[in-house]
Amino acid sequence: MQTRKVICVRVNVGQVGPKKCPESLRPETVRPCLLPCRKDCIVTPFSDWTLCPSSCQEGGVTVKKQSRHRVIIQLPANGGRECPDSLFEEKECEASPVCYSYRWKTHKWRRCQLVPWYVRQDSPGAHETCGPGLQARAITCRRQDGGQADISECLKYSGPLPSLTQTCQIPCQDDCQFTNWSKFSSCNGDCGGVRTRKRTLVGKSKKRDKCKNSQLYPLIENQFCPCDKYSAQPVGNWSDCILPEGKLEVLLGMKVQGDIKECGQGYRYQAMACYDQNNRLVETSRCNSHGYIEEACIIPCPSDCKLSEWSNWSRCSKSCGSGVKVRSKWLREKPYNGGRPCPKLDHVNQVYEVVPCHSDCSQYAWVTEPWSVCKVTNVDLKENCGEGVQTRKVRCMLNTVDGPSDTVEDYLCDPEEMPLGARKCTLPCPEDCVMSEWGSWSRCSLPCNGSSVRERSAESLRPPDDGKSCPPAIETEVCTLNKNCYHYDYNVTDWSTCQLSEKAVCGNGIKTRMLDCVRSDGKSVDLKYCEELGLEKTWQMNTSCVVECPVNCQLSDWSPWSECSQTCGLTGKMIRRRTINQPFQGDGRPCPSQMEQFKPCPVKPCYRWQYGQWSACKVETRTCSCEDGYTEVMSSDGTLDQCTLIPVVVIPTMEDKKGDVKTSRAVNPTQPSSNQSGRGRTWFLQPFGPERMMMCLVQGVSSRQVLDPEESSVRFGLRLDGIG
């Protein structure tokens, strides 16, 4: 806080009483000021050393280095300690062991061994002679020079063990059988070239029509020759700036505040497409690309509004009665990048806290020295008497129990009550009456309605000569409201701002206000004037209040990346989102606007099946069969020749003397005859065998007596002659 002395002066004369100068133009005598504090440079501790290679290195590989860094949190200011020169350190890693050269050697695949059905299905089955199987091969570990080595060396230095087995197929009798594919033909080096490989049918497969179908069983396979003429091109827009998962890299010198996961160095991505010499889209691996262009980017960290510390409380604005005390903070740095906003500031970027205060009206008092000798201005050279001027010193002093003690600034005393420092005077001539100083005015009686008067008196110190008289010894004046007569009443100040406990920044607090005694002309006076009148006090001076605590916006973690919007092509993208777990409150840090991010998908060529017209329909296997009630008559080559009615065999009973077997045809031979009145029984031949088809031709029938089929159908005997 800065102070200065302000006095009222008359031009070319010197100091005069403050009443001579207009109070409204009186300059300020106190103002806040900022003494910048010394600030030392503050840096973080060094990060952990980066990792050195843990595996062995090939011969001739340069020695790796590991590094660590630290970050400047606060730059030095106002003569504070400077930052250290070294923010980055590196050192060489310890030499890694040299890798020994070992390799796996794979041997020829052995013959395919059938895996039985009951093994594959975990259930017993017939002995199979064809179907899926397994074939095995031997694998050995060799040194680089070809010598035999222990298998543990290859497991240690050459990666995992190659596969010892693979599936294979033992063709069945009805399967199409081929030779193995030949090796691909050589390429002539032209990028547009095609190489081929072939196979041929073997055995009975050469005669089967289905095996000759080149669409189902191709004998030639074509493949484009490998071409090194590939070009990579960026496609689409850059992604959002995406922070890496886990540990973040913070740039050297970057100031970090609050939630570090929301800012720092990230990367943005642009998809890469790979094209061959014919401008066809191919896999990005052909261009030795992992599918993206990566570019470092910065998400700036939010910086909150920064204010100075609270200044000291000012003096009470009034030296008598109720006033206010003020303290303030100054804006040091505006918020940016979504930092916590500033409280409401005034036109000079300050925020104030105001509380009421009460000053004892008798705390400071004007003290005057005796008047000087009257200096006559119009001197009667003969008598040395007449009108003149008197002066005296007037000072504002601190009142104590023992009386005025120290001189203080004039503004602490009531300027309206300041006694005069100069006045007119009369130096009596020898013949004049000499009067004492006027005494104090008597008090006006209340109320001040103009019906009462007040008076003061003086005494005669020397009588005049003969012929002259003394002036009146008593002076009166009418008691006029707000001039020399006043009414008094209590007044309460406005509530203070919410006052918290020490070091608290939010929560419950107390608001206070002051009781003041105010004169009818609006001037605050000592409380004793109101107390003497016995005025009633009905106001509550304290009340509870709450300062809302600032709550920063809290966000969820980013969701996993979504599936790609396109399975192939150039336009696919992935999206991830986050949500607001806690909205900001009060002066808390607001939520960022970006609640979702996108990233392009790796470019992949699209593949689809291309097919031609259907061929003419050919019968591969016969699926024709006869209706119920008919038997199938097959030709010698195993094909259906004709369907014939199933014959009905009538067996005579024991009462029937004739032993011949009669045959007839029924309308529906598969149903029992409705004629139950005959003495004979009717028997029917039903299809049997595979697929319930009867592969036979009945040429003759002979029979013998059998039991009634209702008693036991399994004892029925029938011989069919001519079964083919």
C-alpha positions in Angstrom: 0.0 0.0 0.0 1.3 3.5 -0.9 0.4 6.7 0.9 1.0 10.4 0.3 0.3 13.6 2.0 -2.3 15.9 0.5 -2.7 19.5 1.7 -4.6 22.5 0.5 -2.4 25.4 -0.6 -3.1 28.9 -1.8 -1.2 29.9 -4.8 1.9 31.9 -3.9 0.9 31.9 -0.3 1.3 28.4 1.1 -0.8 25.9 3.1 -4.3 26.8 4.1 -7.2 24.9 5.7 -8.6 22.0 3.7 -12.0 23.7 3.6 -10.7 26.1 1.0 -10.1 23.3 -1.5 -13.2 21.5 -3.1 -13.5 18.1 -1.4 -14.7 16.4 -4.6 -11.4 17.1 -6.3 -9.2 16.0 -3.4 -6.6 13.6 -4.7 -6.3 10.1 -3.2 -3.9 9.7 -0.4 -3.8 5.8 -0.4 -3.5 3.4 -3.2 -2.6 -0.3 -3.6 0.6 -1.2 -5.2 2.3 -4.4 -6.3 5.8 -5.4 -5.0 6.8 -8.3 -7.3 8.1 -11.2 -5.3 11.3 -13.0 -6.3 10.6 -16.3 -8.0 13.1 -19.0 -8.4 13.1 -21.4 -11.3 11.3 -24.7 -10.4 12.0 -27.9 -12.4 10.6 -31.4 -12.0 12.9 -34.2 -11.0 14.5 -36.1 -13.8 12.3 -38.8 -15.5 13.3 -42.4 -15.4 16.0 -43.5 -17.8 14.7 -44.8 -21.1 15.1 -48.5 -21.5 18.2 -50.1 -23.1 17.8 -53.1 -25.5 17.4 -56.3 -23.4 18.1 -58.8 -26.2 21.4 -59.5 -27.9 22.6 -57.4 -30.8 24.0 -58.4 -34.1 27.6 -57.8 -34.7 28.6 -54.3 -35.9 25.5 -52.6 -34.4 26.2 -49.2 -32.9 25.9 -48.8 -29.2 22.5 -47.6 -28.0 21.9 -44.7 -25.6 19.4 -44.1 -22.9 18.2 -40.7 -21.9 16.1 -38.8 -19.3 14.7 -35.3 -19.1 13.0 -32.9 -16.7 10.6 -30.1 -17.3 10.5 -26.4 -16.3 7.5 -25.8 -14.1 8.2 -22.1 -13.2 10.5 -19.7 -15.0 12.6 -17.3 -12.8 11.4 -13.8 -12.3 12.4 -10.7 -10.4 16.0 -11.8 -9.7 15.1 -15.4 -8.7 17.5 -18.3 -9.1 18.0 -19.2 -12.8 17.1 -22.5 -14.3 19.7 -25.2 -14.6 21.5 -25.5 -18.0 20.8 -29.3 -18.2 17.3 -30.4 -18.9 18.2 -33.5 -20.9 20.8 -36.1 -20.1 21.9 -39.2 -22.0 24.4 -42.0 -21.5 25.5 -45.1 -23.4 23.8 -48.4 -22.6 25.9 -51.3 -21.4 27.1 -53.4 -24.2 24.6 -56.1 -25.1 25.8 -59.6 -25.7 26.5 -60.5 -29.4 23.9 -62.8 -30.8 25.0 -66.3 -31.9 23.8 -67.3 -35.3 21.5 -70.3 -35.2 18.7 -71.3 -37.5 15.9 -73.9 -37.7 16.3 -76.5 -40.5 13.0 -78.1 -41.6 13.0 -81.5 -43.3 10.7 -83.1 -45.9 7.1 -83.7 -44.9 6.4 -87.4 -44.3 3.6 -89.4 -45.7 0.0 -88.4 -44.8 -1.3 -90.5 -41.9 -5.1 -91.0 -41.6 -6.8 -89.7 -38.5 -9.7 -92.2 -37.9 -13.3 -90.9 -37.6 -13.7 -92.2 -34.0 -10.6 -90.1 -33.0 -11.9 -87.0 -34.6 -15.4 -87.4 -33.3 -14.5 -89.0 -29.9 -16.7 -92.0 -30.8 -16.2 -95.4 -32.3 -16.6 -95.8 -36.0 -15.8 -98.0 -39.0 -12.3 -98.3 -40.3 -11.8 -95.5 -42.8 -9.4 -95.6 -45.7 -9.7 -92.0 -46.7 -10.3 -88.5 -45.3 -8.4 -85.9 -43.3 -5.1 -86.8 -41.8 -1.8 -85.4 -40.4 1.7 -85.4 -41.7 4.8 -84.7 -39.7 8.3 -83.5 -40.4 11.6 -83.4 -38.6 13.1 -80.1 -37.4 16.7 -79.7 -36.3 18.8 -76.8 -35.0 21.8 -75.8 -37.0 24.6 -73.3 -36.6 25.3 -70.8 -39.3 28.0 -73.0 -40.7 25.5 -75.9 -41.0 26.7 -77.9 -38.0 24.3 -79.5 -35.6 23.4 -77.5 -32.5 21.2 -78.1 -29.4 17.6 -77.2 -29.9 17.6 -74.9 -26.8 20.0 -72.6 -28.7 17.5 -72.1 -31.5 14.7 -71.6 -29.0 16.8 -68.9 -27.4 18.1 -67.1 -30.5 16.0 -68.0 -33.5 12.4 -67.6 -32.3 9.7 -70.2 -31.8 9.8 -73.7 -33.1 8.3 -74.1 -36.6 5.2 -76.3 -36.9 5.9 -80.0 -36.6 2.6 -81.2 -38.2 0.1 -80.0 -40.8 -3.2 -81.3 -41.9 -3.5 -83.3 -45.1 -6.1 -85.2 -47.1 -6.1 -88.9 -48.2 -8.4 -88.9 -51.2 -11.4 -91.2 -51.1 -12.3 -93.5 -54.0 -15.0 -91.1 -55.3 -12.8 -88.0 -54.8 -11.1 -86.3 -57.7 -7.4 -87.0 -57.4 -4.6 -84.8 -58.7 -0.9 -84.6 -58.8 0.7 -82.0 -56.5 0.9 -78.5 -57.8 4.0 -77.8 -59.8 6.2 -74.9 -58.9 5.3 -71.5 -60.3 6.9 -70.6 -63.6 9.6 -68.0 -63.5 8.8 -64.3 -64.0 10.6 -62.3 -66.7 10.9 -59.3 -64.5 8.1 -57.3 -66.1 5.7 -55.9 -63.5 2.7 -56.8 -65.7 3.8 -60.5 -66.0 1.9 -63.5 -64.8 3.3 -66.8 -63.5 1.5 -70.1 -63.6 1.5 -73.5 -62.0 -0.2 -76.8 -63.1 -1.5 -80.1 -61.9 -3.1 -83.1 -63.6 -5.8 -85.7 -62.9 -4.6 -89.1 -62.0 -6.3 -92.6 -62.0 -10.0 -93.0 -62.5 -10.4 -89.2 -62.0 -9.4 -88.8 -65.7 -12.7 -90.4 -66.7 -15.0 -88.7 -64.4 -16.9 -85.8 -65.8 -17.1 -83.8 -62.6 -13.4 -83.9 -62.2 -13.0 -82.4 -65.7 -15.0 -79.4 -64.6 -12.2 -76.7 -64.7 -14.4 -74.2 -62.7 -14.6 -76.6 -59.7 -11.3 -78.2 -60.1 -8.9 -75.9 -61.9 -5.7 -77.5 -63.4 -3.9 -74.2 -64.0 -3.5 -71.4 -61.5 -2.3 -67.9 -62.4 -0.6 -65.3 -60.2 0.7 -61.9 -60.9 4.4 -61.7 -60.7 5.8 -59.7 -57.7 6.4 -56.1 -58.7 8.5 -53.6 -56.8 7.0 -50.6 -58.5 4.6 -49.5 -55.8 3.9 -45.9 -54.7 2.4 -44.6 -51.5 0.0 -41.7 -51.4 -1.7 -40.0 -48.5 -5.5 -40.1 -48.6 -8.2 -38.3 -46.6 -7.9 -35.7 -43.9 -5.7 -35.7 -40.9 -7.1 -37.2 -37.7 -7.6 -35.2 -34.5 -4.6 -34.8 -32.3 -4.5 -38.0 -30.3 -2.6 -38.3 -27.0 -0.7 -41.6 -26.6 -2.1 -44.1 -24.2 -0.3 -44.5 -20.9 2.7 -42.4 -20.1 2.6 -39.0 -21.8 5.5 -37.0 -23.3 5.5 -33.5 -22.1 7.5 -31.0 -24.1 10.5 -29.4 -22.4 9.5 -26.1 -20.9 5.8 -26.8 -21.2 3.8 -25.6 -18.2 1.5 -28.2 -16.9 -1.5 -27.5 -14.7 -4.4 -29.7 -13.5 -5.3 -32.8 -15.4 -2.2 -33.8 -17.4 -4.0 -36.4 -19.5 -5.9 -33.6 -21.3 -2.8 -32.0 -22.9 0.7 -32.5 -24.0 2.4 -33.9 -27.1 0.2 -36.2 -29.2 0.1 -37.4 -32.8 -2.3 -37.0 -35.7 -2.6 -39.6 -38.4 -3.3 -39.6 -42.2 -4.0 -42.8 -44.0 -1.6 -44.1 -46.6 -2.7 -45.9 -49.7 -0.4 -48.1 -51.7 -0.8 -48.4 -55.5 0.9 -50.7 -58.0 2.2 -49.7 -61.4 -1.3 -50.0 -62.9 -2.7 -47.6 -60.2 -4.5 -50.5 -58.5 -4.9 -50.4 -54.8 -2.8 -53.1 -53.0 -1.9 -53.9 -49.4 0.0 -51.2 -47.7 2.7 -53.7 -46.7 3.8 -53.6 -50.4 5.0 -50.0 -49.8 6.7 -50.9 -46.6 4.2 -48.9 -44.7 2.2 -49.6 -41.6 -0.7 -47.6 -43.1 -0.3 -44.1 -41.6 1.7 -40.9 -41.8 2.3 -39.8 -38.2 2.9 -36.2 -37.3 3.6 -34.8 -33.9 1.0 -32.3 -32.6 0.4 -30.3 -29.4 -2.8 -30.1 -27.4 -2.1 -27.0 -25.3 -2.6 -27.4 -21.6 -5.3 -25.2 -20.0 -4.0 -22.3 -18.0 -6.2 -21.0 -15.2 -6.8 -17.3 -14.3 -4.0 -16.2 -12.1 -4.5 -13.4 -9.5 -2.1 -11.9 -7.0 -2.4 -12.6 -3.3 -4.8 -10.5 -1.3 -3.4 -7.1 -0.3 -3.5 -5.9 3.2 -6.8 -4.4 4.4 -7.0 -0.7 3.9 -7.8 1.7 6.8 -11.4 2.2 7.6 -12.8 4.6 5.0 -14.3 6.8 7.8 -12.6 8.1 10.9 -15.9 8.5 12.7 -18.7 6.0 12.5 -19.2 3.1 10.1 -17.1 2.8 6.9 -15.6 0.0 4.9 -12.3 -1.7 4.6 -11.1 -3.0 1.3 -8.5 -5.4 0.1 -7.9 -6.4 -3.5 -6.2 -8.9 -5.9 -4.7 -7.9 -9.3 -4.9 -9.9 -12.5 -1.5 -11.5 -13.2 -2.4 -13.8 -16.1 -5.6 -14.3 -18.1 -6.9 -17.8 -18.6 -6.5 -19.5 -21.9 -7.0 -22.9 -23.5 -10.1 -23.6 -21.4 -8.5 -22.7 -18.1 -10.5 -21.7 -15.0 -12.1 -18.3 -15.6 -11.4 -15.2 -13.6 -13.9 -13.8 -11.1 -15.6 -10.6 -12.2 -13.0 -7.9 -12.4 -13.3 -4.1 -12.5 -12.1 -1.7 -15.2 -8.5 -1.9 -13.9 -8.5 -5.7 -13.7 -8.9 -6.0 -9.9 -11.3 -7.9 -7.7 -12.2 -6.4 -4.3 -13.4 -7.7 -1.0 -15.2 -5.2 1.2 -16.1 -5.5 4.9 -17.7 -2.9 7.1 -15.7 -1.3 9.8 -16.4 1.2 12.6 -14.1 3.9 13.8 -14.3 5.6 17.1 -15.2 9.2 16.5 -12.9 10.2 19.3 -10.0 8.2 18.0 -8.6 11.2 16.1 -9.1 14.8 17.0 -8.2 18.2 15.7 -5.8 19.9 18.2 -5.2 23.6 18.0 -2.4 25.8 19.4 -3.1 29.2 20.9 -3.9 32.1 18.6 -0.9 34.2 17.7 -0.8 37.9 18.6 -3.2 40.0 16.6 -1.2 41.5 13.8 -2.8 44.8 12.8 -3.0 45.3 9.1 -4.2 48.9 9.0 -1.9 50.4 11.6 -2.8 53.6 13.3 0.6 55.1 13.6 -0.4 57.1 16.5 -2.3 54.5 18.5 -1.1 51.1 17.0 -4.6 49.5 17.2 -7.3 48.5 14.9 -8.2 45.4 12.7 -5.7 42.6 12.1 -5.2 38.8 11.6 -4.5 36.0 14.0 -3.2 32.6 13.1 -2.7 29.2 14.8 -1.6 25.7 14.0 -4.2 23.0 13.6 -3.1 19.4 13.7 -4.9 16.0 13.5 -3.7 13.9 16.4 -4.3 10.4 17.8 -6.4 10.4 20.9 -5.2 8.2 23.8 -6.3 7.7 27.4 -3.7 10.3 28.3 -4.8 12.7 25.7 -3.5 13.5 22.1 -0.2 11.9 21.4 1.0 11.5 17.8 0.3 13.7 14.8 -1.4 11.7 12.0 -2.5 12.5 8.5 -5.2 15.2 8.3 -7.6 12.8 6.3 -8.0 10.8 9.5 -9.9 13.7 11.2 -13.2 15.0 10.0 -12.4 17.8 7.5 -15.7 19.5 8.2 -14.8 19.8 11.8 -11.4 21.2 11.2 -10.9 24.5 13.2 -9.9 27.6 11.4 -6.2 28.3 11.1 -6.6 32.1 10.6 -9.2 34.7 11.6 -9.7 38.4 11.8 -9.0 40.2 15.0 -9.2 43.7 16.5 -6.4 45.2 18.5 -8.3 47.4 20.9 -7.3 51.0 21.2 -6.7 52.5 24.7 -10.2 53.9 24.9 -12.0 50.8 23.6 -13.9 48.2 25.6 -12.0 44.9 25.8 -14.1 41.6 25.7 -13.1 38.0 26.4 -13.5 35.2 23.8 -17.0 33.9 23.2 -17.9 30.9 25.2 -19.5 27.7 23.7 -22.9 27.7 22.3 -25.6 26.2 24.4 -27.4 23.1 23.1 -30.6 23.4 21.2 -33.6 21.6 22.6 -35.2 18.9 20.4 -37.0 18.7 18.1 -35.5 21.2 15.9 -38.6 23.0 14.8 -37.3 26.6 14.8 -39.0 27.5 18.0 -36.0 27.4 20.2 -32.7 29.4 20.3 -29.2 28.9 21.5 -26.8 31.4 22.9 -23.2 32.1 23.9 -21.7 34.8 26.1 -18.5 36.8 26.7 -17.2 38.9 29.6 -16.0 42.5 29.7 -12.3 42.6 30.5 -11.7 46.4 30.4 -14.4 49.1 30.4 -14.2 51.7 27.7 -13.5 55.4 28.3 -16.3 57.8 28.8 -18.5 58.2 25.9 -18.0 54.6 24.6 -19.9 51.4 25.3 -19.1 47.7 25.2 -20.6 45.3 22.6 -23.4 42.9 23.7 -22.1 40.2 26.1 -24.7 37.6 24.9 -25.3 36.4 21.3 -28.3 34.3 20.3 -29.4 32.5 17.2 -32.4 30.5 16.2 -32.0 26.7 16.3 -32.3 25.7 12.6 -32.4 22.0 11.5 -29.2 20.8 10.0 -27.5 24.1 10.6 -27.0 24.2 14.3 -29.6 21.7 15.4 -29.7 18.0 14.5 -31.8 14.9 14.9 -30.2 11.5 15.3 -31.1 8.0 14.3 -29.5 4.5 13.9 -28.5 3.3 10.5 -27.2 -0.2 9.4 -24.6 -0.6 6.7 -24.8 -3.0 3.8 -23.9 -6.6 4.3 -20.2 -7.5 3.9 -19.0 -10.1 1.4 -19.1 -13.6 2.8 -16.2 -14.0 5.2 -14.6 -17.4 5.4 -12.3 -18.9 8.0 -8.5 -18.4 7.5 -7.1 -20.3 4.5 -10.6 -21.4 3.4 -11.5 -20.6 -0.2 -15.1 -21.8 -0.2 -17.8 -23.2 2.0 -19.7 -21.8 4.9 -19.0 -18.3 6.2 -20.5 -15.2 7.9 -21.7 -11.9 6.6 -21.7 -8.9 9.0 -23.0 -5.4 9.0 -22.5 -2.4 11.3 -24.8 -0.1 13.3 -24.1 3.6 12.8 -25.5 6.8 14.4 -26.3 9.2 11.7 -27.1 12.9 12.0 -30.1 14.3 10.2 -27.7 15.9 7.7 -26.4 12.4 6.8 -23.1 12.7 8.7 -22.0 9.7 10.9 -21.4 10.7 14.5 -20.4 8.9 17.7 -22.8 6.3 18.8 -23.3 8.1 22.1 -25.6 10.6 20.5 -28.1 7.9 19.6 -27.5 6.0 22.8 -28.3 9.2 24.9 -31.7 9.3 23.1 -32.4 5.6 24.0 -33.2 4.6 20.4 -34.3 1.0 19.8 -31.9 -1.4 18.1 -33.8 -4.1 16.1 -31.4 -5.3 13.5 -29.5 -8.6 13.2 -25.8 -7.9 12.7 -24.6 -11.3 11.6 -25.9 -14.0 9.2 -24.5 -17.2 7.7 -23.6 -17.4 4.0 -22.1 -19.9 1.6 -19.3 -19.4 -1.0 -19.8 -21.9 -3.8 -16.7 -24.2 -4.2 -15.3 -24.3 -7.7 -15.6 -27.8 -9.2 -13.6 -28.6 -12.3 -15.3 -30.5 -15.2 -14.6 -34.2 -14.9 -14.6 -36.4 -18.0 -14.7 -40.1 -18.5 -11.8 -41.9 -20.2 -11.9 -42.2 -23.9 -13.9 -45.3 -25.1 -12.1 -47.9 -27.2 -11.9 -47.1 -30.9 -15.0 -48.2 -32.8 -15.0 -50.7 -35.6 -14.0 -49.3 -38.9 -16.9 -47.8 -40.8 -15.7 -49.5 -44.0 -14.1 -52.9 -44.1 -12.1 -51.9 -47.1 -11.4 -48.9 -49.4 -10.2 -45.4 -48.7 -12.9 -43.7 -46.7 -13.2 -45.8 -43.5 -12.8 -44.1 -40.1 -12.8 -45.1 -36.4 -14.4 -43.0 -33.7 -14.0 -42.9 -29.9 -16.0 -40.8 -27.5 -16.0 -39.6 -23.9 -18.7 -38.3 -21.6 -19.0 -35.7 -18.9 -19.0 -37.3 -15.5 -19.1 -34.1 -13.5 -20.2 -30.7 -15.0 -18.2 -27.7 -13.8 -19.6 -25.5 -11.1 -18.8 -22.0 -9.9 -15.4 -20.8 -11.0 -14.3 -24.4 -11.9 -12.6 -25.3 -15.1 -15.2 -25.6 -17.9 -15.6 -28.7 -20.0 -13.7 -28.9 -23.3 -15.8 -28.8 -26.5 -14.2 -31.9 -28.1 -16.1 -35.0 -26.9 -15.3 -37.3 -29.8 -12.2 -38.0 -32.0 -11.8 -39.7 -35.3 -8.9 -41.6 -36.8 -8.7 -42.9 -40.4 -8.7 -46.7 -40.9 -5.8 -48.4 -42.6 -6.4 -48.5 -46.3 -7.2 -52.0 -47.6 -8.1 -53.1 -51.1 -11.6 -54.5 -51.6 -12.0 -58.1 -52.8 -15.2 -59.8 -54.1 -16.1 -63.0 -55.9 -16.5 -62.8 -59.7 -18.5 -65.6 -61.3 -19.6 -66.6 -64.8 -22.7 -68.1 -66.2 -24.0 -71.5 -65.0 -23.0 -74.5 -67.2 -25.6 -76.9 -68.7 -27.1 -79.2 -66.1 -25.6 -82.7 -66.1 -26.6 -85.7 -64.0 -23.7 -86.5 -61.7 -25.5 -89.2 -59.6 -28.9 -90.8 -59.9 -31.4 -89.8 -57.3 -34.5 -91.2 -59.0 -36.6 -93.6 -56.9 -40.0 -95.4 -57.1 -43.2 -94.5 -55.3 -44.6 -96.5 -52.5 -46.1 -99.8 -53.7 -43.5 -100.2 -56.5 -40.2 -102.0 -56.6 -37.2 -100.7 -58.5 -35.8 -102.8 -61.3 -32.1 -101.9 -61.8 -30.0 -102.4 -64.9 -26.7 -104.2 -64.9 -24.7 -100.9 -64.7 -26.5 -100.0 -61.4 -29.0 -97.5 -62.8 -32.8 -97.5 -62.4 -34.4 -99.4 -65.3 -38.1 -99.5 -64.4 -40.6 -99.5 -61.5 -42.9 -102.5 -61.1 -45.9 -103.2 -58.8 -45.0 -105.2 -55.8 -46.7 -108.6 -56.1 -49.2 -109.8 -53.6 -48.6 -113.3 -52.3 -51.7 -115.2 -51.0 -50.8 -118.1 -48.6 -53.4 -120.8 -48.2 -54.4 -121.9 -44.7 -54.4 -125.4 -43.2 -58.1 -125.8 -44.1 -57.4 -125.1 -47.7 -56.6 -128.3 -49.5 -54.8 -126.6 -52.3 -51.2 -125.9 -51.5 -50.5 -123.7 -54.4 -49.5 -120.1 -53.9 -51.6 -117.7 -55.7 -50.5 -114.3 -56.9 -52.5 -111.3 -57.8 -52.2 -107.6 -58.2 -53.9 -105.2 -55.8 -55.0 -101.7 -56.4 -53.1 -100.6 -53.3 -50.8 -103.5 -52.5 -49.2 -101.8 -49.5 -52.5 -101.9 -47.5 -54.1 -105.1 -46.0 -57.1 -106.5 -48.0 -60.5 -105.5 -46.7 -61.8 -108.9 -47.7 -61.7 -110.9 -44.4 -64.3 -113.4 -45.5 -61.9 -115.6 -47.6 -60.2 -118.6 -46.1 -56.8 -117.5 -47.1 -54.4 -114.9 -45.7 -53.0 -112.1 -47.8 -49.2 -111.3 -47.5 -47.4 -108.5 -49.0 -43.8 -108.0 -50.2 -42.4 -104.7 -49.0 -39.2 -103.1 -50.3 -36.2 -103.8 -48.2 -32.4 -103.3 -48.3 -30.5 -100.0 -48.6 -32.8 -97.0 -48.8 -35.8 -99.4 -48.5 -35.5 -100.3 -52.2 -36.0 -103.9 -53.2 -33.3 -104.6 -55.9 -34.7 -107.9 -57.2 -36.9 -109.4 -59.9 -39.4 -112.1 -58.7 -39.4 -115.0 -61.2 -41.1 -117.7 -59.2 -42.4 -118.3 -55.8 -42.7 -121.5 -53.7 -44.0 -121.7 -50.2 -44.5 -123.9 -47.1 -46.8 -123.8 -44.2 -46.0 -121.3 -41.6 -47.5 -120.0 -38.4 -50.1 -117.3 -38.4 -48.2 -114.0 -38.8 -50.3 -112.5 -35.9 -48.6 -115.1 -33.6 -45.0 -114.5 -34.6 -44.1 -112.7 -37.7 -40.4 -113.7 -37.3 -41.2 -117.4 -37.9 -42.7 -116.7 -41.4 -40.6 -118.5 -44.0 -40.6 -117.6 -47.7 -38.2 -118.6 -50.4 -37.9 -116.4 -53.4 -36.4 -117.9 -56.4 -34.5 -116.1 -59.0 -33.1 -113.3 -56.9 -30.8 -111.2 -59.0 
